[in-house]
Amino acid sequence: MKKIIEIKAAEGGMDSRLFVADLAEAYERFAMNFG
C-alpha cells in the first residue's frame, strides 16, 4: 500500500525550505527502514 505525504515550505524563506528538505529526508529514511 502506497502513501503520499505532501510537505510544503511556508513562511520563513530559506529556513523553511531547509527544514522541509530535512523533514522529507527523515520521512524517506523512516519509510525505507520500516517499510
N, C-alpha and C positions, 0 to 999 in steps of 0.2 A: 504494500500500500504506500503510495507516494503522498507526501505532504508538501505544501508550498508555504514558505514563510516569507513575507514581504517586509523588508526593513528599509525605511527611508530616512534620510537626514532631514532635519527640520531647521529651525533657527539655531544659530551658533556658528555658522560659517565652516571654516576648515576643521575646527574641533569636532563639530557634529559629524562631518564626513569621516574623520578618522575613527571616531567612536563606532559609527555604523560599520565601517570596514572591519574593525576588531571584533565586533559582536557577530558579524556574519561569519568570520573565520572561526570563532569559537563554536557557533552552531554547526558549522560544517564539520569540524573535528569531532564534535559530540556525535553527530549522525554517523560518521564513518566508524567510530569506535563502538557505538551501541546500536547501530542499525535501525 
